[in-house]
Amino acid sequence: MKILANDGISQSGVDALTTGGFEVITTKVAQEQLINYINDENIDGILVRSATKVRKDIIDACPNLKLIGRGGVGMDNIDVDYAREKGLHVINTPAASSASVAELVFAHLYGGVRFLFDANRNMPLEGDTKFKDLKKSYAGGVELRGKTMGIIGFGRIGQEVAKIALGVGMRVIYSDSYVENASIDVQFFDGQQVSFSFQHMELNELLKQSDFVTLHVPAQKDYVIGKSELGQMKPGAALINAARGGVIDEVALLDALEDGKLSFAGLDVFEAEPTPAIKVLMNGKVSLSPHIGAATKEAQDRIGTELASQIISLLS
């Protein structure tokens, strides 16, 4: 049986599938050529990340297709319900990249509170001529310890963020319509662990109390954070989005940054991805990364082996 990993797969995933008797094809096929390729090559399963879309047209036009796999959490680039109605297996790896995304959130947070994202832009330009001026500009950093972290969306990734925040010494609050109460275990290198319990908080109250807000929600029809929500945040607070583009109103976000309502924002995803708005990219108060939340070697290995395990179980 043939598996097309159109957006790539780790070598560990390739090895596991090959050992399981599958032929793995890692050729990158353009979106408009997918139907012909799947049919011409008799592809049984297609694996995607966020770039390739598997919509109704592909599902209808490729009768040999038996499985669609998403390397990651969100499946908004797949017509999941329709595929399952047609008898296809649709799988993903919801837990594999949680730790990687959570660590990226804190990369943006630490970079933001110490101005590293801006310093790294300006030091190459002016570090040799305005060293003392830059030192003065970046001397007003703050610590994360003792601050309040507000987490919107308390699933696997949100809870991984909470674990790091607790380890840093932050107070953690969360808002999630589907998780009324939650308990997590923070594990340490020597096998010890500490349990923490949390209770759901309404979004408006979370925004008022949080020094830092991070989103971990699926794609939405409407903004989760718009002008009204930004107005409810604490003066000088910061906002991180490593979830999905379109859950924050970027125009309202830039206004909040420019008028000083927010101190900085960290964005790994964008409304107009993969061509983010220039105003967002050029804003000096925005820490930027190109949708790399799950892009660690460890996460990709976990994604590959988890996909392989599910495929072997379902199709062998």
Summary of the structure (lengths in Angstrom):
residues: 316
radius of gyration: 21.5
end to end distance: 8.9
largest distance: 66.3
contacts: 1028
relative contact order: 0.14
helix: 39%
strand: 21%
